[in-house]
Amino acid sequence: MKTLSDRALLERALIAIEQVMARTGSAPDHGVGTPAGEAVAMCLTSAAALVDVAQVLLREAPEQSPEVQSQAWQALIAHTKNASRTAHQAVLVLSSQRNLVAAQDGITLASDPGRSASQAAH
């Protein structure tokens, strides 16, 4: 039995993420009605970006000048940072909710007095 390469498995994962995004209307530019829906969109966007990063890291690097290599590495770092920020935004959206039912129903419940969304996320 033939096994799939790591890159092929990552490609399948990316396709699956994109299919879920299309089915749920979770595209980053698509308005999502509930906090849970917003968090789903953010998590899927972040996951897709990280799969992209992993795919790049698994590819054999072509012979390039040090300047081009440095630029490509900096772009990869920026892509990873953006994925991280998107995932963190999902945490902030979810931390404004008291429970899953409220998040799914689109009900924003006030957090405990004196506790900000960033504190709730940690």
C-alpha positions as CSV (number, residue, x, y, z in Angstrom):
1,M,0.0,0.0,0.0
2,K,1.4,3.4,-1.0
3,T,1.4,6.1,1.6
4,L,0.8,9.7,0.9
5,S,3.7,12.2,1.3
6,D,3.5,14.8,4.1
7,R,3.0,17.5,1.4
8,A,0.1,15.5,-0.1
9,L,-1.5,15.1,3.3
10,L,-1.2,18.8,3.9
11,E,-2.7,19.6,0.6
12,R,-5.7,17.4,1.5
13,A,-6.0,19.2,4.8
14,L,-6.0,22.6,3.1
15,I,-8.7,21.4,0.6
16,A,-10.8,20.2,3.5
17,I,-10.4,23.5,5.4
18,E,-11.4,25.4,2.3
19,Q,-14.5,23.1,1.8
20,V,-15.6,23.7,5.3
21,M,-15.1,27.5,4.9
22,A,-17.2,27.4,1.7
23,R,-20.0,25.3,3.3
24,T,-20.3,27.4,6.4
25,G,-19.8,30.8,4.8
26,S,-16.7,31.2,6.9
27,A,-14.6,33.1,4.4
28,P,-12.7,35.9,6.0
29,D,-14.6,38.5,4.1
30,H,-18.0,36.9,4.7
31,G,-20.2,38.3,7.4
32,V,-20.8,35.7,10.1
33,G,-23.8,36.2,12.4
34,T,-22.6,34.7,15.7
35,P,-19.5,34.9,17.9
36,A,-19.1,31.1,17.3
37,G,-19.4,31.6,13.6
38,E,-16.8,34.4,13.7
39,A,-14.5,32.2,15.7
40,V,-14.9,29.4,13.3
41,A,-14.0,31.7,10.4
42,M,-11.0,32.9,12.2
43,C,-9.8,29.5,13.3
44,L,-10.2,28.1,9.8
45,T,-8.4,31.0,8.2
46,S,-5.5,30.6,10.7
47,A,-5.4,26.9,10.1
48,A,-5.2,27.3,6.4
49,A,-2.4,29.8,6.7
50,L,-0.4,27.5,9.0
51,V,-0.9,24.6,6.6
52,D,0.5,26.9,3.8
53,V,3.5,27.6,6.0
54,A,4.1,23.9,6.7
55,Q,3.9,23.2,3.0
56,V,6.5,25.8,2.2
57,L,8.8,24.4,4.9
58,L,8.5,20.9,3.5
59,R,9.4,21.9,0.0
60,E,13.0,21.7,-1.2
61,A,14.3,25.2,-1.4
62,P,15.5,26.1,-4.9
63,E,19.0,27.6,-5.2
64,Q,18.5,31.3,-4.6
65,S,20.6,34.3,-3.7
66,P,21.0,35.0,0.0
67,E,18.9,38.2,-0.4
68,V,16.0,36.2,-2.0
69,Q,16.2,33.6,0.7
70,S,16.1,36.2,3.4
71,Q,13.1,37.9,1.8
72,A,11.3,34.5,1.5
73,W,12.1,33.7,5.1
74,Q,10.8,37.0,6.3
75,A,7.6,36.5,4.3
76,L,7.1,33.1,5.9
77,I,7.6,34.6,9.3
78,A,5.0,37.3,8.6
79,H,2.5,34.7,7.3
80,T,2.9,32.7,10.5
81,K,2.5,35.9,12.7
82,N,-0.7,36.7,10.8
83,A,-2.1,33.2,11.4
84,S,-1.2,33.6,15.1
85,R,-2.9,36.9,15.3
86,T,-6.1,35.6,13.6
87,A,-6.2,32.7,16.1
88,H,-5.7,35.2,19.0
89,Q,-8.7,37.2,17.6
90,A,-10.8,34.1,17.8
91,V,-9.8,33.7,21.5
92,L,-10.9,37.3,22.1
93,V,-14.2,36.7,20.4
94,L,-14.9,33.6,22.4
95,S,-13.7,35.1,25.7
96,S,-16.5,37.6,25.5
97,Q,-19.0,34.7,25.8
98,R,-19.9,32.9,29.0
99,N,-20.7,29.6,27.3
100,L,-21.0,27.7,24.0
101,V,-24.8,28.1,23.7
102,A,-24.5,31.9,24.0
103,A,-21.7,32.0,21.4
104,Q,-23.8,29.8,19.0
105,D,-26.9,31.9,19.6
106,G,-25.1,35.2,19.1
107,I,-25.8,36.4,22.6
108,T,-23.0,38.5,24.0
109,L,-23.0,38.3,27.8
110,A,-21.1,40.9,29.8
111,S,-18.0,39.5,31.4
112,D,-17.4,39.7,35.1
113,P,-16.9,43.3,36.3
114,G,-13.3,44.4,36.1
115,R,-12.3,41.6,33.8
116,S,-11.4,42.6,30.3
117,A,-11.6,40.3,27.2
118,S,-7.8,40.0,27.1
119,Q,-7.8,38.9,30.8
120,A,-10.5,36.3,30.1
121,A,-8.4,34.9,27.2
122,H,-5.5,34.0,29.5
